[in-house]
């Protein structure tokens, strides 16, 4: 299947790593659906990437209207019905996604002794349950077509039990690593790969919100001497969703500046 026929869905695409991934995949020729609870952010980003479905002119329609290359979707991954509606919008515009990038995340710094159970459940829902929900909704169509790519954004915190972004965040990201393997085994025989990417500290708005002193302390401990860039994470995701990435599945790829070597 030619690259320009791929449809990619990126969650948490409004800023940071998600926005960088969406822009990278769009630059590769994919049609990209950008899902975020911040509708204004994805609308602004999609406008810089290309026309929405049915807007613009060019090839792809007998009427002269283009099918579009970027589609903003306002939805919270915590809301399964809203996600279902967003996926119907993607399918109506193009077709069910060939590529799913589960990037949406929520951090909540604090002590493991002080976390309220409601907050625990909320962080788990955003960071872990959404991966289950989106993959179960998107993967069947990939399986039926015999081609698909799922990439889950994990974290160094999920490998080492870090608490900078919250103990519940770390626990959820550890769950993402296991769920990645579960789906990879289920889908491998059907041409669908499922992998995780585990960044360490990356220069994003979410990391900046943790505070300058905390961020500086983390950066000092990274062997390469700096924090990562969203574009570097996006490049790794770009490989995993490509044809050349088809022999990689069930893997967790580290991108952490050498802070965690194995």
Steps between C-alpha positions, in 0.01 A plus 500: 500500500652835398601726785266779392198280561575450869279653763659576837328587827711671767354557847618787718598675177443854623852569621840355588590152381156433354509813286851413381392148405194627314711750305762238417248246373322766299830603342545136396182518298258342744154640562500581868214525746601706804305415814522705816265631768636846411307552178652842436854360510438225244297733280790743492753226430291336229467836324878520473522146362239503228132536410239298678284241322295645220659846520755608244546398141700244314512129427292242677146592398299527183358826632843657538497509880794335674443228761722699734816407686446611859194460719466655849293300747391638835458209740626383837647150492338441839159520329448181300187624325676819392786288364254282309344810346844632404587172331176513302603846383839365385335209320249727330775736386748233383483150645578329831855577617792294370725655764417570864730694729383487862669809637242666726626521857439661835758575769427573867812542715468407864584246766372146472370542855284798413332400174123499522329199347302715260821657373658155473210379286505813283872468422461127428207571269686753290834323484405133492133437439504728195763276342272201547198689372657655191684183400191284532305749290763546227685168472217282362488700175880479473482125557233462233709697249814304585708809581520731797725678744439584865755699699447565871685778678637356822766659719825441682289544813313182411829310486667635811210606723578870490277732697569836335176482298315311771513140626166425335638633170795260532273207584279576201797523264631167630160358411533646150818296448322175587186586302722571200633143513151355542365675192820427304453125550133521408559691177840391370364235264271755337760750383444736792794605717467642850795670668576739783732799509643596839638855515674651797490876560394676180456875451121523506248730669403217736859456618544876539200504732690281745715800592837637394694354793360151448566511125857625548570223749379237254699647209823492703468125538467424127826366349464687170477822700163627389129426485341341200307676226147412389626474142738221604217296648292568189779367277504173693123465473528577129728198456276267697194583286690466173528198272858454623372466856293195419734250668491682833211414729446459872808713561569793728740743337689724740569863413650643816845647436669202667345543844368143484723250317427133453 
